[in-house]
Amino acid sequence: MKYVNTVSGPAASNQLGRTLMHEHFLFGYCGFQGDATLGGFREREYLDACLKAVEDARAYGIETIVDATTNECGRNVRFLKQVADLTGIRIICSTGYYFEAESSFAYWNFRKGFADVQQEIYEMMLAEVTQGIEGTDIKAGVIKLASSYQQITPMEEMFFKAAARVQKETGVVIITHTQQGTMGPQQADLLIASGADPGKIAIGHMCGSIDASYHEEVLKRGVYVNLDRFGLQGELFHTPTDEQRMDLIQTLVDKGYGGKILLGHDSVNVNLGRPIVMTEMMRESLKDANIRTIGAKVLPGLKKRGMSDEQIDALLRANPQSLFAS
């Protein structure tokens, strides 16, 4: 039996239950820390929002949530453990960094002048997976990686290679961010060539494309695809609609790939820093951007398309279990 690190300690992979593979309890774009005077951490408000998100997820049977917030974007393992302790939900947290344009790579670029940065990234990830994060005994259960639109930058490549090395040594699952669904095959190839096990890799945000042949190109490498932006639609996100994504799932299942599909929303329950001032376009694009959408819209939509209860449940239960148990 395999175990996975959660913020509450190790959990048996066959006990994860229905699992959302890519959510954010807290998330802040790099630089939010410098706006703390007017955008400080409002713990009670944030805790209430996250407790409500857990309640909403549980309404359709979710028992485990992968929090994909990276180290520099507001990951707060003590807060996540508080949410888990108060609700009993399993939360799997991440180690890793976001894609270069929206990350804090200035730190690593500075260190390149005098240190072996790829080695240091490896040491950081390994410590957070095997020892604990920020002075706690809370360990990361996944490595989160990200690449840029239509490219993997040299610095991003260092993170991919370091992550593959950690995964080879520990068996930890790797999840990724693809910018608008691009670079999926290249991410998989880089990780596999660097020694990672394809059966422990989930290429993320692949629902940025609804081209089934593109998904097959990625899936033929033996990895999983994470269709994890349900509820994020419209011009603001340059994404297909949820209806198109559901059609894609049906197509991939019909082609025999039902065991390699994972689901999520990429929901952000709390934006760190000052509150966002919403434009009309943002309101429209974000109206379904919450952790309820898979339960309220996607599961019934897949049932309407003729998928069986067993096929639908596998997307949330059997497939994540297989990913973490392999």
C-alpha distance (Angstrom), angle and dihedral (degrees) to the residues before:
residue distance angle dihedral
M1 . . .
K2 3.81 . .
Y3 3.78 124.3 .
V4 3.79 129.7 -151.8
N5 3.79 127.3 -154.4
T6 3.80 114.0 -111.5
V7 3.79 125.5 176.7
S8 3.81 86.9 -103.5
G9 3.81 94.5 50.5
P10 3.80 136.1 -85.0
A11 3.80 118.6 -22.1
A12 3.78 128.2 -168.2
S13 3.78 110.3 -106.8
N14 3.81 91.1 -134.1
Q15 3.81 89.8 57.7
L16 3.81 98.5 54.9
G17 3.81 93.9 99.3
R18 3.77 119.9 -171.4
T19 3.80 106.8 0.9
L20 3.80 134.7 -165.2
M21 3.78 107.0 -150.1
H22 3.81 104.2 -158.2
E23 3.82 124.3 28.6
H24 3.81 137.2 130.3
F25 3.79 122.7 -138.7
L26 3.83 88.5 -178.5
F27 3.80 127.1 12.9
G28 3.78 133.5 169.6
Y29 3.77 129.9 178.6
C30 3.78 110.5 -121.3
G31 3.76 109.7 -83.3
F32 3.79 96.3 39.4
Q33 3.82 87.8 110.9
G34 3.81 89.4 66.6
D35 3.82 92.1 57.3
A36 3.80 93.8 57.8
T37 3.82 94.2 122.6
L38 3.81 92.5 67.1
G39 3.79 98.4 15.8
G40 3.78 103.8 42.9
F41 3.79 129.2 156.6
R42 3.81 110.0 -77.8
E43 3.78 98.2 -166.3
R44 3.80 101.4 -178.5
E45 3.81 92.7 46.8
Y46 3.78 92.0 46.5
L47 3.78 93.3 45.9
D48 3.80 91.7 52.1
A49 3.82 90.5 51.2
C50 3.79 92.5 50.2
L51 3.79 94.0 45.9
K52 3.81 88.0 53.3
A53 3.82 90.1 50.6
V54 3.79 90.6 53.8
E55 3.79 90.1 49.7
D56 3.81 90.4 51.0
A57 3.80 92.4 49.2
R58 3.77 92.8 47.8
A59 3.79 89.6 55.5
Y60 3.82 88.1 78.2
G61 3.78 97.1 36.5
I62 3.81 103.9 -89.6
E63 3.81 111.8 161.1
T64 3.83 102.1 165.7
I65 3.81 132.0 39.6
V66 3.79 126.0 -168.9
D67 3.80 108.2 -143.9
A68 3.81 105.1 -150.9
T69 3.81 97.3 -171.3
T70 3.79 109.4 133.7
N71 3.79 127.9 -136.0
E72 3.80 96.8 -95.7
C73 3.82 98.1 39.6
G74 3.78 99.4 69.7
R75 3.79 103.8 -73.1
N76 3.81 105.7 171.4
V77 3.78 112.2 -178.9
R78 3.80 95.3 -179.0
F79 3.80 89.9 56.2
L80 3.81 91.4 46.5
K81 3.80 90.5 52.1
Q82 3.80 89.1 51.0
V83 3.81 89.7 54.7
A84 3.80 90.8 47.4
D85 3.81 93.3 47.2
L86 3.81 92.7 50.0
T87 3.80 95.7 46.8
G88 3.80 108.4 24.5
I89 3.82 90.6 -127.1
R90 3.80 115.6 143.1
I91 3.80 111.9 -119.9
I92 3.80 121.4 -168.8
C93 3.80 111.4 -162.3
S94 3.80 130.0 -158.3
T95 3.75 142.1 -125.7
G96 3.79 116.9 -154.4
Y97 3.78 146.6 69.6
Y98 3.81 137.6 -87.3
F99 3.81 125.4 -114.6
E100 3.79 116.8 -65.5
A101 3.81 102.3 -104.3
E102 3.81 92.0 54.7
S103 3.80 99.9 32.0
S104 3.80 135.7 82.3
F105 3.77 96.5 -106.3
A106 3.82 91.8 144.4
Y107 3.81 86.3 86.9
W108 3.80 93.3 55.8
N109 3.80 93.3 41.1
F110 3.81 88.0 54.3
R111 3.80 91.3 50.2
K112 3.81 91.8 50.1
G113 3.79 87.6 75.8
F114 3.81 93.0 68.8
A115 3.82 110.4 7.6
D116 3.79 142.3 57.4
V117 3.80 94.6 -107.0
Q118 3.80 96.9 -172.7
Q119 3.81 89.1 54.4
E120 3.81 90.7 48.5
I121 3.81 91.9 50.2
Y122 3.80 89.3 50.0
E123 3.81 90.7 50.5
M124 3.81 91.4 49.4
M125 3.80 94.2 50.0
L126 3.79 93.7 43.4
A127 3.80 92.3 50.9
E128 3.80 92.5 48.8
V129 3.81 92.1 49.6
T130 3.81 97.8 43.4
Q131 3.83 107.8 24.6
G132 3.81 111.6 22.4
I133 3.78 144.5 -86.7
E134 3.81 126.8 -87.3
G135 3.78 97.0 -17.1
T136 3.80 95.7 -44.0
D137 3.79 131.1 105.5
I138 3.82 89.3 -121.6
K139 3.80 108.3 120.4
A140 3.78 130.5 -159.7
G141 3.80 115.1 -110.5
V142 3.80 96.2 -164.8
I143 3.79 138.7 27.0
K144 3.81 112.6 -129.3
L145 3.81 117.6 -151.8
A146 3.79 131.6 177.9
S147 3.79 138.8 -168.2
S148 3.79 133.2 -164.8
Y149 3.79 130.2 -106.8
Q150 3.81 108.6 -67.0
Q151 3.80 93.2 -15.5
I152 3.78 146.7 63.5
T153 3.78 105.6 -139.9
P154 3.83 120.8 -141.3
M155 3.82 91.2 -106.3
E156 3.81 92.2 47.7
E157 3.81 87.7 50.5
M158 3.80 89.5 58.3
F159 3.79 89.7 57.2
F160 3.82 91.8 48.9
K161 3.80 92.4 50.4
A162 3.81 93.2 45.7
A163 3.81 90.7 48.6
A164 3.80 92.5 50.4
R165 3.80 89.0 53.0
V166 3.82 92.2 50.7
Q167 3.78 91.2 46.5
K168 3.79 92.0 50.0
E169 3.82 89.4 54.1
T170 3.81 99.6 40.6
G171 3.81 108.7 21.3
V172 3.82 91.6 -125.5
V173 3.81 117.5 161.7
I174 3.82 118.8 -108.4
I175 3.81 120.4 -147.2
T176 3.79 123.5 -177.0
H177 3.78 145.9 -157.6
T178 3.80 116.5 -136.2
Q179 3.77 113.6 -167.3
Q180 3.81 104.7 -119.5
G181 3.80 88.8 -20.6
T182 3.80 95.3 -63.8
M183 3.83 126.4 137.6
G184 3.79 95.8 26.6
P185 3.83 95.8 137.8
Q186 3.79 91.1 41.6
Q187 3.82 92.3 51.7
A188 3.81 91.0 50.5
D189 3.81 93.0 46.2
L190 3.81 93.4 49.0
L191 3.80 93.3 49.4
I192 3.80 94.6 45.2
A193 3.81 92.7 45.5
S194 3.82 87.7 51.5
G195 3.80 91.7 55.8
A196 3.81 104.2 -91.4
D197 3.81 121.8 143.6
P198 3.83 109.1 -115.6
G199 3.80 89.9 -146.9
K200 3.82 89.0 64.1
I201 3.82 95.9 50.6
A202 3.82 127.7 92.3
I203 3.80 114.3 -171.9
G204 3.79 105.5 -146.8
H205 3.80 138.3 -142.8
M206 3.78 89.2 19.1
C207 3.79 88.9 146.1
G208 3.80 85.3 78.0
S209 3.80 80.6 88.7
I210 3.79 126.5 46.5
D211 3.81 93.9 -170.8
A212 3.81 102.9 122.1
S213 3.80 91.7 -160.2
Y214 3.81 89.8 57.3
H215 3.80 90.1 52.3
E216 3.79 90.5 48.3
E217 3.79 89.3 52.5
V218 3.80 88.6 57.9
L219 3.81 96.4 39.7
K220 3.80 92.9 52.3
R221 3.79 86.8 68.5
G222 3.81 88.9 67.3
V223 3.81 97.1 -110.2
Y224 3.80 129.7 122.3
V225 3.80 124.4 -109.5
N226 3.77 118.5 -135.7
L227 3.81 112.9 -147.8
D228 3.75 91.2 -168.8
R229 3.79 112.1 148.7
F230 3.79 100.9 78.4
G231 3.78 110.0 154.7
L232 3.82 94.0 27.0
Q233 3.78 104.8 105.7
G234 3.76 141.4 145.2
E235 3.78 141.0 49.7
L236 3.80 93.9 -49.2
F237 3.81 92.3 65.7
H238 3.84 98.9 32.8
T239 3.79 88.8 -133.8
P240 3.80 140.1 135.0
T241 3.79 119.4 -103.0
D242 3.79 123.9 -94.3
E243 3.80 89.1 -111.2
Q244 3.81 89.9 57.3
R245 3.79 90.4 47.7
M246 3.80 91.0 52.5
D247 3.81 89.9 50.3
L248 3.81 87.7 52.3
I249 3.81 91.8 52.6
Q250 3.78 90.7 51.4
T251 3.82 90.5 49.7
L252 3.80 93.2 49.3
V253 3.80 92.1 46.7
D254 3.80 90.0 50.7
K255 3.82 88.2 52.1
G256 3.81 91.0 54.7
Y257 3.80 100.5 -100.8
G258 3.81 97.6 112.5
G259 3.80 91.6 115.6
K260 3.80 93.4 58.2
I261 3.82 101.8 53.8
L262 3.82 123.6 101.2
L263 3.80 129.0 -174.9
G264 3.80 139.8 -142.5
H265 3.79 144.1 133.7
D266 3.82 106.1 -129.8
S267 3.79 82.3 -131.5
V268 3.81 119.2 177.1
N269 3.78 109.4 -151.2
V270 3.82 93.7 -178.7
N271 3.80 126.7 23.6
L272 3.79 107.9 -153.0
G273 3.78 119.9 -134.8
R274 3.79 124.4 30.1
P275 3.81 117.4 -9.7
I276 3.80 114.5 -87.4
V277 3.79 115.6 -106.1
M278 3.80 102.4 -133.7
T279 3.79 122.5 -138.9
E280 3.80 120.6 -157.8
M281 3.82 90.7 -104.7
M282 3.80 90.6 51.5
R283 3.80 91.8 49.4
E284 3.79 91.0 51.8
S285 3.80 94.0 46.1
L286 3.80 93.3 46.5
K287 3.80 100.3 42.5
D288 3.83 92.0 104.6
A289 3.82 96.3 28.6
N290 3.78 97.7 117.8
I291 3.77 140.2 100.1
R292 3.83 92.2 -99.1
T293 3.80 97.3 67.9
I294 3.80 100.0 86.2
G295 3.78 91.2 52.1
A296 3.78 96.4 40.6
K297 3.79 100.2 40.4
V298 3.81 116.1 4.6
L299 3.80 102.0 51.9
P300 3.83 93.1 47.5
G301 3.81 89.4 43.3
L302 3.79 92.7 54.6
K303 3.81 90.5 47.0
K304 3.80 89.1 52.4
R305 3.80 89.4 53.3
G306 3.79 89.8 59.0
M307 3.79 102.2 -99.2
S308 3.79 114.2 146.1
D309 3.79 123.7 -117.3
E310 3.80 88.7 -111.4
Q311 3.81 92.8 52.8
I312 3.80 91.8 47.8
D313 3.80 94.9 46.2
A314 3.82 90.8 50.4
L315 3.80 90.3 63.9
L316 3.80 89.9 63.1
R317 3.81 102.7 27.3
A318 3.82 119.2 20.2
N319 3.80 96.8 35.3
P320 3.84 97.6 52.7
Q321 3.81 88.7 43.4
S322 3.80 89.8 53.1
L323 3.81 92.0 48.2
F324 3.80 93.1 52.7
A325 3.82 95.3 38.9
S326 3.80 98.8 50.8
